[in-house]
Amino acid sequence: MATRTKSSGSARSTAGRPKVSRAQKTREVQEAITASALELLAANGVDGLALTKIAAHAGMSNGPLYGRYDSAEDVALELWEEQLRDHYKRLILEFDTFASSKDSEPSEWLLQELDTPSALTAAAIEIVCVARRFPLLVDSVRDEVDSLFQHICAEHPDIPPAICSLRLTVPTGCVVNSRSVPKSRPPWMAILLRFRDSALDPANLNQQGLTASPVSLSIPAPDTGDVGLDEFVSAVMEVVARVGFEKTTAHRVARAAGHSFSSAYTHVGTKDELMHMAIGQMMTQIWQTGTASFLELSPEGYKTAILALQFGLLSESNRPIRQLRTETTVAMRHHTDLAAAGRKRTAASLAIVLDAVEKADPAATEDAAAFWYLTAANGMGTVSLSLLTDSFRDIDWTSLAAVAYEMAYATTIEPLSKLSKA
């Protein structure tokens, strides 16, 4: 029997091809997996990761993913330990460098990341915000946050720990809030310089010993006039606080509300509709209990109220509301409709103060707006990081209260005083 041989043409067609080693193919596959996972994590968060989604995004079969990882959490942990931990560290230390010297300005890189975060920064923040819910992630992320805080305190022994904490909470909160603030927010540069100067002023740094009782901050109780609807809105807030928005299902909400699954649809159409109502409730609570409600207080009254709010934000009894605020803001990062609702509520709340400032002193309006966005960023950073670490416990917050009052007075209280004099 005649044996078949490859044609010379076929031999020539393969001879010119460069040979790709198995190791190179393996590297290329891993690089494609890493790039796709990073992009999905930055856009959709840890809950939005799935091995099948990563494979589809990378244009490959599921096999390479399942051969390398047991779960999407394994992928997130690998990204954190190989890239994102160092990137988050860079963000915090870059902010610390700026905040440490009256002769420096925030770098262009830092301003860009605070305003429009890169995929690496966005992905790192996604992990920081929800790590407490993931057993593989929580220890590594908590250790990094604790290490950064201890490092900053050690590097600046003359700066109170309360002020050192701002060098973590402010940049973290700016990034967390970046997708849910109105586009009209003023640029960060001017207010960061004012913040830096106030936070380095010895008159503020040397204040200590002020005390206050923690504010109680429970999950808001809705009052729509429909008892059944109120129960479902309360339930969605409870479930989101516990498991996050993406894992909040209609069945979970119905069980938390004490109703059957089918009865949900007699009150509301979708989970998103409930979440819109929850955002409204949360924003109202933030406005009623937050720093904007302190404007008519005396200087000492303002500082005491700041301390009470800070202690309240850190109190273990108020942990559910911290979880709700964090998870809701994270959800607004992934869902444009929720982000739009958040921006609308934020703008409406701020307008109460900003319209009055504009009437009193139009030139002061931008500074006032910038201050309140910075305050919101610090609040979100405090809420999200305190879910991970106990490092902020047992701190004397008097110096932070002094900085907060000085900035509030310069940007808002003093301009408003012109209105009362008129």
Buried (B, 14 or more C-beta within 10 A) or exposed (E): EEEEEEEEEEEEEEEEEEEEEEEEEEEEBEEBBBBBBBBBBBBBBBBBBBBEBBBBBBEBEEEBBEEBBEBBBBBBBBBBBEBBBEBBBBBBBBBBBBBBEEEEEBEEEBBBBBBEBBBBBBBBBBBBBBBBBBEBBBEBBBEBBBEBBEBBBEBBEEBBBBBBBBBBBBBBBBBBBBBBBEEEBBEBBEBBBBBBBBBBBEEBBEBEEBEBEBBEBEBBEBEEEEEBBBBBBBBBBBBBBBBBBBEBEBEBBBBBBEBEEEBBEEBBEEBBBBBBBBBBBBBBBBBEBBBBEBBEBEBEEBBBBBBBBBBBBBBEEBBBBBBBBBBBBBBBBBBEEBBEBBBBBBBEBBEEBBEBBBBBBEEBBBBBBBBBBBBBBBBBBBBBBBBBBEBBEEBBBBBBBBBBBBBBBBBBBBBBEEEEEE
